Amino acid sequence: MAFPPAAAGATLNINVVNKAISLRADRWTGSRHVIYGHTPRPHPVLHANATGLDTGCVYGYTLTGISLPDFKVYKVAARRAYFED
């Protein structure tokens, strides 16, 4: 099974001071580190100020988590696919 088309681009939608702003995760320079998901990728996406954790568990790939404040990444295999096209 291939990742869905949404996996091709990592767009991050965040709400800052009640204003919706759409930014690319690799360009986020806010004062706080953002941890996001909802855009499955084969591996966690690690940037200086943003971390993408969605690794497609719902599609049968892996579930990824992160511990704070050390930012250690943990991955476990999905038991099965929970969604299919």
N, C-alpha and C positions, 0 to 999 in steps of 0.2 A: 504494500500500500504506500503510495506517495503522499507527501504532505500536501494539504490543500493549497490552492493558489494564494491564499492570504499569507502564506509563509514567505513569499518572495520579497516582501517589503516590510520593514519593521517600523511602522508609524506609531507614534506614541501620542495618545490623546489624554491630556491632563487638565485639571481645573485649578487655576491659581488665582487666589483672591477673587473668587466668584466670577472669573472671566475664563471662558473656554478658549484654550489655545492649543493648536495642533502643531507639534514639533517632531522632528526626527530625533530618535533617541540618541544617535551619535553626535547630535549637535546641542543637546540639552546642557546648558551652563548654569542652571539655577543653583541656589545656595544649598539645596538639600539633594541628597542622592535619591533618585526615583527607582523603585522596583516595580516592574510592570509585567503583564502577561497578556493573554488574549490574542497573541500572534505567534502561533507555533513555529518553532525553528528546530533543526536537528540537535543543536547544542545551546546552552545558555548564551545569551548575548551580553558581553561584559564591556562596558564603556566607562570612562572616568567618572561620569556623574549619573549613569543610568544602567540598570541591569534588567534584562529580559529573561524571565524564568519559564515561559511556556514552552515545553519540549514535547508537546503532543500526546500527553497521557490519554486523553479522550479518544485518540486515534490508535491507541495500542502501543505507543512508543515509551517514553519515560516520564515519571513525575519528578520534578525538580524543586528543591527547596533551598533556602539560604538561612544561615544562622547569623545573627547580629550580636555584637557589633563587629565581629571578625570577618564577615562576608564569606564564610566557608560555604561552598556549594555542595549539596548532596543530591544524588540521583538514584532512583530505583526503577526497575522495569515495571511497566503496567502489567497487570494480570491478564488483561484482555482489551480489545477495542470496545469502547463504550458508545461510540457513534460511528455509523457508516453511511456513506452517500447513497 
